[in-house]
Amino acid sequence: MKYCLYYHPDIKKEDLPKIPNNIKKRIKRAIEKRLLKEPLKYGEPLKKSLQGYRKLRVGDYRVIYK
C-alpha cells in the first residue's frame, strides 16, 4: 500500500526552526523509511484527546501522525 505525506502548515513556522539540523535529518529519515512504508507497524496509538493519532519516537522527539 502506498501512503502520502502531508505536513501540518504550522510545522515550518513554529516547530522546525527550534530543532538542530542533525536531528531534523534523523526525523526526516525516520518518516521516509518507516512511516511511508509501514506506519501501523512503527507507531504507537495515542489515547484520550489524541485518539486516532499515532506517535513515532525519534530520539527525544515524537512525530505525531494520522
SEFIZA-3560 file (N, C-alpha, C; in Angstrom, 3 decimals):
REM SEFIZA-3560
<numar><xx>0.829</xx><yy>-1.177</yy><zz>0.000</zz><atom>N</atom></numar>
<numar><xx>0.000</xx><yy>0.000</yy><zz>0.000</zz><atom>CA</atom></numar>
<numar><xx>0.880</xx><yy>1.249</yy><zz>0.000</zz><atom>C</atom></numar>
<numar><xx>0.471</xx><yy>2.244</yy><zz>-0.716</zz><atom>N</atom></numar>
<numar><xx>1.231</xx><yy>3.481</yy><zz>-0.818</zz><atom>CA</atom></numar>
<numar><xx>0.611</xx><yy>4.547</yy><zz>0.083</zz><atom>C</atom></numar>
<numar><xx>1.450</xx><yy>5.288</yy><zz>0.790</zz><atom>N</atom></numar>
<numar><xx>0.993</xx><yy>6.319</yy><zz>1.707</zz><atom>CA</atom></numar>
<numar><xx>1.446</xx><yy>7.684</yy><zz>1.216</zz><atom>C</atom></numar>
<numar><xx>0.677</xx><yy>8.705</yy><zz>1.554</zz><atom>N</atom></numar>
<numar><xx>1.007</xx><yy>10.092</yy><zz>1.200</zz><atom>CA</atom></numar>
<numar><xx>1.463</xx><yy>10.833</yy><zz>2.449</zz><atom>C</atom></numar>
<numar><xx>2.321</xx><yy>11.786</yy><zz>2.245</zz><atom>N</atom></numar>
<numar><xx>2.881</xx><yy>12.561</yy><zz>3.348</zz><atom>CA</atom></numar>
<numar><xx>2.435</xx><yy>14.008</yy><zz>3.224</zz><atom>C</atom></numar>
<numar><xx>1.781</xx><yy>14.506</yy><zz>4.274</zz><atom>N</atom></numar>
<numar><xx>1.356</xx><yy>15.895</yy><zz>4.347</zz><atom>CA</atom></numar>
<numar><xx>1.824</xx><yy>16.447</yy><zz>5.692</zz><atom>C</atom></numar>
<numar><xx>2.490</xx><yy>17.567</yy><zz>5.656</zz><atom>N</atom></numar>
<numar><xx>2.931</xx><yy>18.211</yy><zz>6.890</zz><atom>CA</atom></numar>
<numar><xx>1.904</xx><yy>19.265</yy><zz>7.305</zz><atom>C</atom></numar>
<numar><xx>1.688</xx><yy>19.393</yy><zz>8.595</zz><atom>N</atom></numar>
<numar><xx>0.810</xx><yy>20.432</yy><zz>9.115</zz><atom>CA</atom></numar>
<numar><xx>1.437</xx><yy>21.785</yy><zz>8.776</zz><atom>C</atom></numar>
<numar><xx>0.639</xx><yy>22.775</yy><zz>8.389</zz><atom>N</atom></numar>
<numar><xx>1.198</xx><yy>24.079</yy><zz>7.991</zz><atom>CA</atom></numar>
<numar><xx>2.034</xx><yy>24.767</yy><zz>9.074</zz><atom>C</atom></numar>
<numar><xx>1.731</xx><yy>24.545</yy><zz>10.337</zz><atom>N</atom></numar>
<numar><xx>2.470</xx><yy>25.218</yy><zz>11.414</zz><atom>CA</atom></numar>
<numar><xx>3.860</xx><yy>24.642</yy><zz>11.655</zz><atom>C</atom></numar>
<numar><xx>4.138</xx><yy>23.479</yy><zz>11.118</zz><atom>N</atom></numar>
<numar><xx>5.409</xx><yy>22.817</yy><zz>11.429</zz><atom>CA</atom></numar>
<numar><xx>6.616</xx><yy>23.640</yy><zz>10.973</zz><atom>C</atom></numar>
<numar><xx>6.539</xx><yy>24.269</yy><zz>9.835</zz><atom>N</atom></numar>
<numar><xx>7.685</xx><yy>25.043</yy><zz>9.333</zz><atom>CA</atom></numar>
<numar><xx>7.822</xx><yy>26.380</yy><zz>10.043</zz><atom>C</atom></numar>
<numar><xx>6.732</xx><yy>26.934</yy><zz>10.497</zz><atom>N</atom></numar>
<numar><xx>6.771</xx><yy>28.242</yy><zz>11.145</zz><atom>CA</atom></numar>
<numar><xx>7.226</xx><yy>28.153</yy><zz>12.597</zz><atom>C</atom></numar>
<numar><xx>6.731</xx><yy>27.162</yy><zz>13.308</zz><atom>N</atom></numar>
<numar><xx>6.934</xx><yy>27.139</yy><zz>14.747</zz><atom>CA</atom></numar>
<numar><xx>7.885</xx><yy>26.061</yy><zz>15.241</zz><atom>C</atom></numar>
<numar><xx>7.751</xx><yy>24.857</yy><zz>14.732</zz><atom>N</atom></numar>
<numar><xx>8.467</xx><yy>23.731</yy><zz>15.321</zz><atom>CA</atom></numar>
<numar><xx>9.862</xx><yy>23.502</yy><zz>14.753</zz><atom>C</atom></numar>
<numar><xx>10.006</xx><yy>23.449</yy><zz>13.464</zz><atom>N</atom></numar>
<numar><xx>11.287</xx><yy>23.079</yy><zz>12.856</zz><atom>CA</atom></numar>
<numar><xx>12.442</xx><yy>24.030</yy><zz>13.139</zz><atom>C</atom></numar>
<numar><xx>12.256</xx><yy>25.340</yy><zz>13.150</zz><atom>N</atom></numar>
<numar><xx>13.412</xx><yy>26.220</yy><zz>13.396</zz><atom>CA</atom></numar>
<numar><xx>14.102</xx><yy>25.980</yy><zz>14.734</zz><atom>C</atom></numar>
<numar><xx>13.398</xx><yy>25.422</yy><zz>15.700</zz><atom>N</atom></numar>
<numar><xx>13.955</xx><yy>25.207</yy><zz>17.034</zz><atom>CA</atom></numar>
<numar><xx>14.775</xx><yy>23.920</yy><zz>17.137</zz><atom>C</atom></numar>
<numar><xx>14.647</xx><yy>23.042</yy><zz>16.165</zz><atom>N</atom></numar>
<numar><xx>15.300</xx><yy>21.727</yy><zz>16.223</zz><atom>CA</atom></numar>
<numar><xx>16.649</xx><yy>21.793</yy><zz>15.502</zz><atom>C</atom></numar>
<numar><xx>17.729</xx><yy>21.251</yy><zz>16.101</zz><atom>N</atom></numar>
<numar><xx>19.037</xx><yy>21.229</yy><zz>15.438</zz><atom>CA</atom></numar>
<numar><xx>18.989</xx><yy>20.455</yy><zz>14.111</zz><atom>C</atom></numar>
<numar><xx>19.826</xx><yy>20.856</yy><zz>13.165</zz><atom>N</atom></numar>
<numar><xx>19.802</xx><yy>20.266</yy><zz>11.817</zz><atom>CA</atom></numar>
<numar><xx>20.045</xx><yy>18.765</yy><zz>11.809</zz><atom>C</atom></numar>
<numar><xx>20.950</xx><yy>18.266</yy><zz>12.651</zz><atom>N</atom></numar>
<numar><xx>21.212</xx><yy>16.829</yy><zz>12.636</zz><atom>CA</atom></numar>
<numar><xx>19.991</xx><yy>16.041</yy><zz>13.105</zz><atom>C</atom></numar>
<numar><xx>19.223</xx><yy>16.589</yy><zz>14.031</zz><atom>N</atom></numar>
<numar><xx>18.010</xx><yy>15.925</yy><zz>14.500</zz><atom>CA</atom></numar>
<numar><xx>16.918</xx><yy>15.997</yy><zz>13.431</zz><atom>C</atom></numar>
<numar><xx>16.843</xx><yy>17.121</yy><zz>12.739</zz><atom>N</atom></numar>
<numar><xx>15.867</xx><yy>17.258</yy><zz>11.643</zz><atom>CA</atom></numar>
<numar><xx>16.087</xx><yy>16.159</yy><zz>10.608</zz><atom>C</atom></numar>
<numar><xx>17.347</xx><yy>15.893</yy><zz>10.285</zz><atom>N</atom></numar>
<numar><xx>17.663</xx><yy>14.851</yy><zz>9.307</zz><atom>CA</atom></numar>
<numar><xx>17.247</xx><yy>13.481</yy><zz>9.815</zz><atom>C</atom></numar>
<numar><xx>17.467</xx><yy>13.202</yy><zz>11.104</zz><atom>N</atom></numar>
<numar><xx>17.049</xx><yy>11.914</yy><zz>11.688</zz><atom>CA</atom></numar>
<numar><xx>15.539</xx><yy>11.748</yy><zz>11.634</zz><atom>C</atom></numar>
<numar><xx>14.826</xx><yy>12.819</yy><zz>11.938</zz><atom>N</atom></numar>
<numar><xx>13.360</xx><yy>12.769</yy><zz>11.915</zz><atom>CA</atom></numar>
<numar><xx>12.862</xx><yy>12.538</yy><zz>10.497</zz><atom>C</atom></numar>
<numar><xx>13.417</xx><yy>13.261</yy><zz>9.553</zz><atom>N</atom></numar>
<numar><xx>13.012</xx><yy>13.108</yy><zz>8.145</zz><atom>CA</atom></numar>
<numar><xx>13.284</xx><yy>11.686</yy><zz>7.655</zz><atom>C</atom></numar>
<numar><xx>14.445</xx><yy>11.152</yy><zz>8.011</zz><atom>N</atom></numar>
<numar><xx>14.805</xx><yy>9.793</yy><zz>7.605</zz><atom>CA</atom></numar>
<numar><xx>13.847</xx><yy>8.768</yy><zz>8.222</zz><atom>C</atom></numar>
<numar><xx>13.492</xx><yy>8.956</yy><zz>9.483</zz><atom>N</atom></numar>
<numar><xx>12.555</xx><yy>8.041</yy><zz>10.151</zz><atom>CA</atom></numar>
<numar><xx>11.187</xx><yy>8.081</yy><zz>9.493</zz><atom>C</atom></numar>
<numar><xx>10.738</xx><yy>9.269</yy><zz>9.145</zz><atom>N</atom></numar>
<numar><xx>9.441</xx><yy>9.401</yy><zz>8.466</zz><atom>CA</atom></numar>
<numar><xx>9.481</xx><yy>8.693</yy><zz>7.123</zz><atom>C</atom></numar>
<numar><xx>10.517</xx><yy>8.938</yy><zz>6.341</zz><atom>N</atom></numar>
<numar><xx>10.598</xx><yy>8.365</yy><zz>4.997</zz><atom>CA</atom></numar>
<numar><xx>10.817</xx><yy>6.855</yy><zz>5.006</zz><atom>C</atom></numar>
<numar><xx>11.629</xx><yy>6.357</yy><zz>5.914</zz><atom>N</atom></numar>
<numar><xx>11.960</xx><yy>4.924</yy><zz>5.907</zz><atom>CA</atom></numar>
<numar><xx>10.963</xx><yy>4.072</yy><zz>6.679</zz><atom>C</atom></numar>
<numar><xx>10.294</xx><yy>4.659</yy><zz>7.664</zz><atom>N</atom></numar>
<numar><xx>9.359</xx><yy>3.870</yy><zz>8.476</zz><atom>CA</atom></numar>
<numar><xx>7.904</xx><yy>4.185</yy><zz>8.155</zz><atom>C</atom></numar>
<numar><xx>7.532</xx><yy>5.439</yy><zz>8.325</zz><atom>N</atom></numar>
<numar><xx>6.121</xx><yy>5.786</yy><zz>8.231</zz><atom>CA</atom></numar>
<numar><xx>5.556</xx><yy>5.711</yy><zz>6.824</zz><atom>C</atom></numar>
<numar><xx>6.357</xx><yy>6.022</yy><zz>5.824</zz><atom>N</atom></numar>
<numar><xx>5.849</xx><yy>5.926</yy><zz>4.457</zz><atom>CA</atom></numar>
<numar><xx>5.742</xx><yy>4.482</yy><zz>3.981</zz><atom>C</atom></numar>
<numar><xx>6.345</xx><yy>3.560</yy><zz>4.708</zz><atom>N</atom></numar>
<numar><xx>6.279</xx><yy>2.146</yy><zz>4.326</zz><atom>CA</atom></numar>
<numar><xx>5.286</xx><yy>1.374</yy><zz>5.175</zz><atom>C</atom></numar>
<numar><xx>5.407</xx><yy>1.477</yy><zz>6.505</zz><atom>N</atom></numar>
<numar><xx>4.528</xx><yy>0.730</yy><zz>7.402</zz><atom>CA</atom></numar>
<numar><xx>4.191</xx><yy>1.555</yy><zz>8.646</zz><atom>C</atom></numar>
<numar><xx>3.305</xx><yy>2.533</yy><zz>8.514</zz><atom>N</atom></numar>
<numar><xx>3.011</xx><yy>3.418</yy><zz>9.645</zz><atom>CA</atom></numar>
<numar><xx>2.373</xx><yy>2.706</yy><zz>10.838</zz><atom>C</atom></numar>
<numar><xx>1.615</xx><yy>1.667</yy><zz>10.604</zz><atom>N</atom></numar>
<numar><xx>0.968</xx><yy>0.966</yy><zz>11.711</zz><atom>CA</atom></numar>
<numar><xx>1.946</xx><yy>0.084</yy><zz>12.478</zz><atom>C</atom></numar>
<numar><xx>2.988</xx><yy>-0.355</yy><zz>11.814</zz><atom>N</atom></numar>
<numar><xx>3.983</xx><yy>-1.217</yy><zz>12.457</zz><atom>CA</atom></numar>
<numar><xx>4.883</xx><yy>-0.428</yy><zz>13.410</zz><atom>C</atom></numar>
<numar><xx>5.274</xx><yy>0.762</yy><zz>13.017</zz><atom>N</atom></numar>
<numar><xx>6.283</xx><yy>1.506</yy><zz>13.775</zz><atom>CA</atom></numar>
<numar><xx>5.717</xx><yy>2.467</yy><zz>14.808</zz><atom>C</atom></numar>
<numar><xx>4.513</xx><yy>2.944</yy><zz>14.625</zz><atom>N</atom></numar>
<numar><xx>3.964</xx><yy>3.933</yy><zz>15.549</zz><atom>CA</atom></numar>
<numar><xx>3.053</xx><yy>3.322</yy><zz>16.594</zz><atom>C</atom></numar>
<numar><xx>2.988</xx><yy>3.975</yy><zz>17.736</zz><atom>N</atom></numar>
<numar><xx>2.106</xx><yy>3.529</yy><zz>18.812</zz><atom>CA</atom></numar>
<numar><xx>0.842</xx><yy>4.392</yy><zz>18.816</zz><atom>C</atom></numar>
<numar><xx>-0.310</xx><yy>3.786</yy><zz>19.044</zz><atom>N</atom></numar>
<numar><xx>-1.547</xx><yy>4.581</yy><zz>19.091</zz><atom>CA</atom></numar>
<numar><xx>-1.588</xx><yy>5.474</yy><zz>20.327</zz><atom>C</atom></numar>
<numar><xx>-2.173</xx><yy>6.642</yy><zz>20.157</zz><atom>N</atom></numar>
<numar><xx>-2.348</xx><yy>7.573</yy><zz>21.261</zz><atom>CA</atom></numar>
<numar><xx>-3.757</xx><yy>7.427</yy><zz>21.829</zz><atom>C</atom></numar>
<numar><xx>-3.953</xx><yy>7.949</yy><zz>23.036</zz><atom>N</atom></numar>
<numar><xx>-5.231</xx><yy>7.778</yy><zz>23.728</zz><atom>CA</atom></numar>
<numar><xx>-5.855</xx><yy>9.123</yy><zz>24.061</zz><atom>C</atom></numar>
<numar><xx>-7.027</xx><yy>9.052</yy><zz>24.640</zz><atom>N</atom></numar>
<numar><xx>-7.804</xx><yy>10.199</yy><zz>25.127</zz><atom>CA</atom></numar>
<numar><xx>-8.059</xx><yy>11.218</yy><zz>24.024</zz><atom>C</atom></numar>
<numar><xx>-7.645</xx><yy>12.463</yy><zz>24.197</zz><atom>N</atom></numar>
<numar><xx>-7.979</xx><yy>13.512</yy><zz>23.226</zz><atom>CA</atom></numar>
<numar><xx>-7.247</xx><yy>13.342</yy><zz>21.898</zz><atom>C</atom></numar>
<numar><xx>-6.209</xx><yy>12.514</yy><zz>21.867</zz><atom>N</atom></numar>
<numar><xx>-5.466</xx><yy>12.274</yy><zz>20.621</zz><atom>CA</atom></numar>
<numar><xx>-5.775</xx><yy>10.905</yy><zz>20.022</zz><atom>C</atom></numar>
<numar><xx>-6.877</xx><yy>10.314</yy><zz>20.422</zz><atom>N</atom></numar>
<numar><xx>-7.267</xx><yy>9.016</yy><zz>19.877</zz><atom>CA</atom></numar>
<numar><xx>-7.437</xx><yy>9.137</yy><zz>18.365</zz><atom>C</atom></numar>
<numar><xx>-6.927</xx><yy>8.160</yy><zz>17.653</zz><atom>N</atom></numar>
<numar><xx>-6.947</xx><yy>8.197</yy><zz>16.191</zz><atom>CA</atom></numar>
<numar><xx>-5.598</xx><yy>8.613</yy><zz>15.613</zz><atom>C</atom></numar>
<numar><xx>-4.742</xx><yy>9.157</yy><zz>16.446</zz><atom>N</atom></numar>
<numar><xx>-3.395</xx><yy>9.538</yy><zz>16.039</zz><atom>CA</atom></numar>
<numar><xx>-2.401</xx><yy>8.506</yy><zz>16.569</zz><atom>C</atom></numar>
<numar><xx>-1.213</xx><yy>8.532</yy><zz>16.005</zz><atom>N</atom></numar>
<numar><xx>-0.146</xx><yy>7.634</yy><zz>16.439</zz><atom>CA</atom></numar>
<numar><xx>1.119</xx><yy>8.453</yy><zz>16.664</zz><atom>C</atom></numar>
<numar><xx>2.094</xx><yy>7.867</yy><zz>17.367</zz><atom>N</atom></numar>
<numar><xx>3.361</xx><yy>8.563</yy><zz>17.598</zz><atom>CA</atom></numar>
<numar><xx>4.523</xx><yy>7.659</yy><zz>17.223</zz><atom>C</atom></numar>
<numar><xx>5.561</xx><yy>8.290</yy><zz>16.735</zz><atom>N</atom></numar>
<numar><xx>6.822</xx><yy>7.616</yy><zz>16.441</zz><atom>CA</atom></numar>
<numar><xx>7.897</xx><yy>8.370</yy><zz>17.204</zz><atom>C</atom></numar>
<numar><xx>8.642</xx><yy>7.665</yy><zz>18.016</zz><atom>N</atom></numar>
<numar><xx>9.712</xx><yy>8.298</yy><zz>18.792</zz><atom>CA</atom></numar>
<numar><xx>10.993</xx><yy>8.321</yy><zz>17.967</zz><atom>C</atom></numar>
<numar><xx>11.611</xx><yy>9.499</yy><zz>17.908</zz><atom>N</atom></numar>
<numar><xx>12.898</xx><yy>9.684</yy><zz>17.241</zz><atom>CA</atom></numar>
<numar><xx>13.777</xx><yy>10.439</yy><zz>18.224</zz><atom>C</atom></numar>
<numar><xx>14.622</xx><yy>9.710</yy><zz>18.943</zz><atom>N</atom></numar>
<numar><xx>15.435</xx><yy>10.331</yy><zz>19.984</zz><atom>CA</atom></numar>
<numar><xx>14.543</xx><yy>10.892</yy><zz>21.072</zz><atom>C</atom></numar>
<numar><xx>14.718</xx><yy>12.172</yy><zz>21.396</zz><atom>N</atom></numar>
<numar><xx>13.898</xx><yy>12.832</yy><zz>22.409</zz><atom>CA</atom></numar>
<numar><xx>12.636</xx><yy>13.457</yy><zz>21.825</zz><atom>C</atom></numar>
<numar><xx>12.392</xx><yy>13.265</yy><zz>20.545</zz><atom>N</atom></numar>
<numar><xx>11.264</xx><yy>13.890</yy><zz>19.858</zz><atom>CA</atom></numar>
<numar><xx>10.209</xx><yy>12.855</yy><zz>19.498</zz><atom>C</atom></numar>
<numar><xx>8.983</xx><yy>13.337</yy><zz>19.325</zz><atom>N</atom></numar>
<numar><xx>7.879</xx><yy>12.475</yy><zz>18.907</zz><atom>CA</atom></numar>
<numar><xx>7.280</xx><yy>13.027</yy><zz>17.632</zz><atom>C</atom></numar>
<numar><xx>7.057</xx><yy>12.157</yy><zz>16.669</zz><atom>N</atom></numar>
<numar><xx>6.349</xx><yy>12.522</yy><zz>15.441</zz><atom>CA</atom></numar>
<numar><xx>4.926</xx><yy>12.026</yy><zz>15.645</zz><atom>C</atom></numar>
<numar><xx>3.970</xx><yy>12.947</yy><zz>15.597</zz><atom>N</atom></numar>
<numar><xx>2.563</xx><yy>12.612</yy><zz>15.762</zz><atom>CA</atom></numar>
<numar><xx>1.955</xx><yy>12.585</yy><zz>14.366</zz><atom>C</atom></numar>
<numar><xx>1.235</xx><yy>11.508</yy><zz>14.056</zz><atom>N</atom></numar>
<numar><xx>0.674</xx><yy>11.372</yy><zz>12.707</zz><atom>CA</atom></numar>
<numar><xx>-0.645</xx><yy>10.633</yy><zz>12.735</zz><atom>C</atom></numar>
<numar><xx>-1.328</xx><yy>10.708</yy><zz>11.606</zz><atom>N</atom></numar>
<numar><xx>-2.602</xx><yy>10.040</yy><zz>11.428</zz><atom>CA</atom></numar>
<numar><xx>-2.609</xx><yy>9.319</yy><zz>10.104</zz><atom>C</atom></numar>
//
